[in-house]
Each structure stands twice: as C-alpha cells, then as structure tokens.
Amino acid sequence: MWTGTLEFDLLLGDVHSLKEKRAVVRPIVAELRRRFTVSAAETDHLDLHRRAGVGLAAVAASAGHVVEVLDAAEQWMAERPEVDLLSARRRLISSED
C-alpha cells in the first residue's frame, strides 16, 4: 500500500475577509475531492484571509498511481485563476517503511 500527501500553500486573489476566503477555498477543496477521489481539507493559515493551506491524501496499491494522482492535482491547482500556488510539498510513503 502506498500513501501520498500533497500540501498547497496558496495566495488568494481579491479577498478581503474570512467569509470571502471560505467562498474561494471551499469549492476548491470540494473539487479536489470530487475530481481526484482524494481526502482534502483546508489545513493551514486558518486565521489569515489572503492565505490558505490545503492538504490532500491519496492511497493506492502502487506508487505509480499515487504519483499520477498527485501530479494531476498539482497541475489542476496551478491552473486555478483565483489563487496563486506559492508552493506544493509532497510525501510518498510505503506501508513497508
């Protein structure tokens, strides 16, 4: 079994309140879950209105499949016009580690 995680550090565009932040981040998290069949959540910068940390995790039988999912999710996030992707950190773990 292979587990992969991906953490995004995002800079939000024209956002002036935590309420506006939620209106941007929630649809992104929902679309990550739906499109890539991963677990996803807002994980960092919860009290800042122009920054967001979003994390996701995927589990599969092969490392190749996990890497494929993480690559696709990172590419999708980089193409989002409403956010700037500042960084993406990934981790791949085998059940035999």
Secondary structure, DSSP 8 states (H G I E B T S, - for coil): -EEEEEEEEEEESS--SHHHHHHHHHHHHHHHHHHH--EEEEEE-TT-SSEEEEEEEEEESSHHHHHHHHHHHHHHHHT-TTEEEEEEEEEEEETT-
